[in-house]
Amino acid sequence: MINKDTIQNIIETARIEEVVGDYVTLKKRGVNLIGLCPFHTEKTPSFTVSASKGIYKCFGCGKAGNSVNFLMEHEHLSYPEALRYLAKKYFIEIEEEQETPEQQLVQSEKESLMHVTAFAQMFFSKTLSDTNEGKAIGLSYFKERGFDEKIIEKFQLGYSPEQWDSLTKAALENGYKQEYLVNTGLTISKDEQLYDRFRSRVMFPIHNLSGRVIGFGGRTLSSDKTKPKYVNSPESEIYHKSNVLYGIFFAKSSIIAHDNCFLVEGYTDVISLHLSGIENVVASSGTSLTIEQIKLIRRYTPNITILYDGDAAGIKASFRGIDMILEEGMNVKIVLFPDGEDPDSYSRKHRPAEVRDFIQHNAADFISFKTNLLIGETANDPIKKANLIKEIVGSISLIPDSIIRSVYIRECSASMKIPEQTLINELNKLRRKKSLQKSSDVAEEQEIQETSEYAAEQQIEFDYTNTEYQEKELLKFLLNFSSKIIEVDMMDEDGEKTITTLPLASFIVMELQRDKINFQNIVYQAILDEYEKFIDKSSVPDIQFFINHSDSAISSAVIELLSSPYELSDNWEKKHRINVPTEGEKLKESAISYIYALKLKKVDKMITDNLDALKNIKSGEDENVLIEKHKALMEAKKEFAEKLTRIVTR
């Protein structure tokens, strides 16, 4: 178990913009950073990162948190796993405390599966480098492909022995449970017998975004045609092939740096390109490209360059996947390697500089590539040519950007010798059809949403004594300026007025305590209680105390309170020559304003409750007491309203 001092060191060292930046392309906007949310599909960025506060917030789906929360949510890690990931990233040595037997038993299934796959990777790598079979078969194969020791170690390549149960037996002897070996697909259980899924195969570990092994691809070196060339891990709790791209862990930083992602088909294509100095490359691992994989790339760049071998049939089969890329608003280019060559073979036959030059000079935009590829098949047949035009316009119609669509329509018109207006008419027809279908699909959902919004409005209108809004605004102000020092009037022991200084948090807490005001929202009250505990010890908690609070409800609430979708840009005031006053410039007045707004709302509620009591008075109760109470409450309301008005209009 990680000790508290180490946890605090990890949290203080981790920088939210660097942690999130490993997964999301962030751009500066005002004082914050913004990018496309990794938790839901969006085309307009609403995912905001505040480096100064150490938090992220998506104003589209509502996800929010700190560095640890982000890794837990995005990578599906446990709290200790997220801390260990950050410790590794920032080279922090973890000091562990001895776990109790009970804590050792509390292991999530995902974590257990991860431990099993990590053991398997080490077993395969050790077999490759330390056994005669591994060296003679596996290592010689990798060497023939030009893979050096450095690249083998980087991608953690390995070899699975020919023996039926070598991995299974080794894992069981090392204390790993059979159920986890079976659940990861490493072991197959049949007729009460256990045997390895990957036997006599070179092994390619598949990593998730944080670099942990979640599955494997195994290639046979046998000439036996009855054996499948590749065997992949089956779907499991930690491995979903439609959500994974081979090499993404090693490629993500380079994809961001080059603002482009090369997409290839196989494991060796990725590794060979790395040897050529091209690291922004991933593979779909022989599966049809999925929307989840496209969205995974889009987190890092809107640009994809697909590298194909000379197989025209294979290229045509992939057109559907490319249309999906276009529909996501991404830019697609195609590089076609010479006949008989693929990225792997071409990289092995040419120097790194030649490989890079070839890709750079042969990259064509997808629409032009598709036109040139298919035009030869029309053979002056008008029907085939018409179908080709419809297919190309169909692809163009998927592009969300109207300007890009217009450019492609013009190019298609010139290359196909078809009037531009004819193509525009066809495109508009396709987009109208799609729009009508989309409208039909979302109509019911929209109706439900509008009904819910109306119900929410009715609830807000009805619950007019709710003080949660005032509590929220006061807490937001308190969190942002709690340690700021203000001057306040105090009475000394002799009854003389004196001016003293104290933190804003102390002033607000004292004012609330004086009138015995508690918050209706229990989480907000818990935050206020924390302030009171610190102030009793003549201290003030900082924002990070709350952001990293052990109570997730407090942490989530504080991050929500600190997040705002609106930020002034750094040079806005200078550019427009307008001074925008902030609450911090008049702290005491602002604090009093928030306090009296809350007090006024509280008095309104008390008046309402007292009037209800008067209406429903029972025999034996003193009506005069309730009437006098009403008068006193009305006087208090008048006083608070006057003070609030003076503050606002001053």
Secondary structure, DSSP 8 states (H G I E B T S, - for coil): -B-HHHHHHHHHH--HHHHHHTTS--EEETTEEEE--SSS--SS--EEEETTTTEEEETTT--EE-HHHHHHHHH---HHHHHHHHHHHTT----B----HHHHH---HHHHHHHHHHHHHHHHHHHHHHSHHIIIIIIHHHHHTT--HHHHHHTT-EEE-SSTTHHHHHHHHTT--HHHHHHTTSEEEETTEEEESS-SEEEEEEE-TTS-EEEEEEEE----TTS-SEEE----SS--GGG--BTHHHHHHHHHHHT-EEEESSHHHHHHHHHTT--SEEE-TTS---HHHHHHHHTT-SEEEEEE-S-HHHHHHTHHHHHHHHHTT-EEEEEE--TT--HHHHHHHS-HHHHHHHHHHH-EEHHHHHHHHHHTTTTT-HHHHHHHHHHHHHHHHT-S-HHHHHHHHHHHHHHHT--HHHHHHHHHHHHHHHHHHHHHHHHHHHHHHHHHHHHHHHHHHH-TT--HHHHHHHHHHHHHHTT-EEEEEEE-TTS-EEEEEEEHHHHHHHHHHHTT---SSHHHHHHHHHHHHHHHTT----HHHHHT-SSHHHHHHHHHHH--S----TTHHHHHT-----GGGGHHHHHHHHHHHHHHHHHHHHHHHHHHHHHT--TTS-HHHHHHHHHHHHHHHHHHHHHHHHHHH-
